[in-house]
Amino acid sequence: MPYEFKATRRVEFSDTDLAGIVHFSNFFRYIETVEHAFWRSLGGSVVMTQFEQPIGLPRVHASCDYKRPLHFEDIVEMHLLVTEKKTRSLSYQIRFRRIEPGPVEEVAVGRLTVVCASKGPDGKLQAVPFPPELAAKIEVAPPELLAPERS
């Protein structure tokens, strides 16, 4: 679907801290992992040079709420959902679920907002509308998918 994308990964030893759990900052790397895969699934990237005016997607908001720790060797599913689509920006929710070892449970919820931007004649980034052919590939997820998971 053009409003969601799922990816999985195994927690690497280098992702963990001295307590043996994933360091909070690595969740933001995981957010980028699933976001980049989402764009590739649409035939694009977070840097798109195929347009007359090349565009990129700088971040304007990033947050993550943590519920439970992830540990070395855990397998985590990253589920990206488009929560808002505007002419020049997109917002995502990323749900992190430990799928191995069981039981399957939500461990964190991230949020990311990106702006479609291009370099102006002066070399400075400026917000621009998403190209129509790109915007047509993306929808907002249905409300029932965006409802919080019950713990």
C-alpha positions as CSV (number, residue, x, y, z in Angstrom):
1,M,0.0,0.0,0.0
2,P,1.2,3.5,-0.7
3,Y,0.6,4.5,3.0
4,E,2.7,1.9,4.8
5,F,5.8,-0.1,4.6
6,K,7.3,-2.7,6.9
7,A,11.0,-3.8,7.3
8,T,12.7,-6.0,9.9
9,R,16.2,-6.1,11.2
10,R,18.2,-7.9,13.9
11,V,19.7,-5.8,16.7
12,E,23.4,-5.7,16.3
13,F,25.8,-5.7,19.2
14,S,27.0,-2.3,18.2
15,D,23.5,-0.9,18.6
16,T,23.5,-1.6,22.3
17,D,24.8,0.2,25.3
18,L,26.5,-1.0,28.5
19,A,23.2,-2.3,29.8
20,G,22.8,-4.5,26.8
21,I,19.8,-2.6,25.4
22,V,19.5,-0.6,22.2
23,H,20.7,2.9,22.8
24,F,17.9,5.4,22.3
25,S,19.6,7.2,19.5
26,N,19.7,4.1,17.3
27,F,15.9,4.2,17.0
28,F,16.4,7.3,14.8
29,R,18.7,5.2,12.6
30,Y,16.1,2.6,12.4
31,I,13.5,5.2,11.4
32,E,15.7,6.3,8.5
33,T,16.2,2.6,7.5
34,V,12.4,2.1,7.1
35,E,11.8,5.5,5.6
36,H,14.5,5.0,2.9
37,A,13.1,1.5,2.1
38,F,9.6,3.0,1.8
39,W,10.9,5.5,-0.8
40,R,12.7,2.8,-2.7
41,S,9.5,0.7,-2.8
42,L,7.9,3.7,-4.6
43,G,10.8,3.9,-7.1
44,G,12.5,6.9,-5.4
45,S,14.9,7.9,-2.7
46,V,15.2,10.6,-0.1
47,V,17.4,12.4,-2.6
48,M,15.7,12.5,-6.0
49,T,17.7,13.8,-8.9
50,Q,15.4,12.5,-11.6
51,F,13.3,15.7,-11.5
52,E,14.0,18.9,-13.4
53,Q,14.4,20.5,-10.0
54,P,16.2,17.9,-7.8
55,I,14.6,17.5,-4.4
56,G,15.5,16.1,-1.0
57,L,13.6,15.5,2.2
58,P,15.1,17.3,5.2
59,R,13.7,16.4,8.6
60,V,11.8,19.1,10.5
61,H,10.6,17.0,13.3
62,A,11.7,13.7,14.9
63,S,10.6,12.1,18.1
64,C,10.4,8.7,19.7
65,D,8.5,7.3,22.7
66,Y,10.0,4.2,24.3
67,K,7.9,1.5,26.0
68,R,10.2,-1.5,26.4
69,P,13.8,-2.3,25.7
70,L,15.3,-4.1,22.7
71,H,18.3,-6.3,23.2
72,F,21.2,-7.7,21.2
73,E,19.9,-10.4,18.7
74,D,16.2,-9.3,19.0
75,I,14.4,-9.0,15.7
76,V,12.4,-5.8,15.4
77,E,9.7,-4.9,12.9
78,M,9.6,-1.3,11.8
79,H,6.1,-0.3,10.5
80,L,6.0,3.0,8.8
81,L,2.6,4.6,8.3
82,V,1.9,8.0,6.6
83,T,-0.1,10.1,9.1
84,E,-0.3,13.4,7.2
85,K,0.3,14.4,3.6
86,K,0.5,18.1,2.7
87,T,1.6,19.8,-0.5
88,R,5.2,20.2,0.8
89,S,5.5,17.8,3.7
90,L,4.8,14.3,4.9
91,S,4.6,13.0,8.4
92,Y,5.1,9.4,9.4
93,Q,4.5,7.2,12.5
94,I,6.9,4.3,12.9
95,R,5.9,1.5,15.2
96,F,8.6,-0.7,16.5
97,R,7.6,-4.3,17.5
98,R,9.9,-7.0,18.8
99,I,8.9,-10.1,16.9
100,E,11.6,-12.4,18.1
101,P,11.9,-13.7,20.8
102,G,8.2,-13.7,21.6
103,P,5.8,-12.6,22.7
104,V,5.4,-10.0,19.9
105,E,5.1,-6.6,21.6
106,E,5.3,-2.9,20.7
107,V,8.5,-1.4,22.1
108,A,8.5,2.2,20.7
109,V,6.7,4.6,18.5
110,G,8.6,7.2,16.4
111,R,7.4,10.2,14.5
112,L,9.1,11.9,11.6
113,T,8.1,14.9,9.5
114,V,9.9,15.7,6.3
115,V,9.7,18.6,3.9
116,C,10.1,18.4,0.1
117,A,12.9,20.9,-0.6
118,S,15.1,22.0,-3.4
119,K,18.0,24.5,-3.7
120,G,16.9,27.9,-4.8
121,P,19.0,30.1,-7.2
122,D,20.9,31.4,-4.2
123,G,21.8,27.9,-3.1
124,K,19.6,27.9,-0.1
125,L,17.1,25.1,0.6
126,Q,13.4,26.1,0.1
127,A,10.3,24.1,0.5
128,V,8.6,23.1,-2.8
129,P,5.6,21.1,-3.6
130,F,6.1,17.4,-4.2
131,P,6.1,16.6,-7.9
132,P,2.6,15.5,-8.9
133,E,3.8,12.0,-10.1
134,L,5.4,11.4,-6.7
135,A,2.5,12.8,-4.6
136,A,0.1,10.5,-6.5
137,K,2.0,7.5,-5.2
138,I,1.4,8.3,-1.5
139,E,-1.7,8.2,0.6
140,V,-2.5,8.8,4.3
141,A,-3.1,5.6,6.3
142,P,-6.6,4.8,7.3
143,P,-7.5,6.0,10.9
144,E,-7.9,2.4,12.2
145,L,-4.3,1.7,11.4
146,L,-3.1,4.8,13.2
147,A,-4.9,4.1,16.5
148,P,-2.5,3.3,19.4
149,E,-1.8,-0.3,20.1
150,R,-3.2,-1.6,23.4
151,S,-0.5,-3.0,25.8
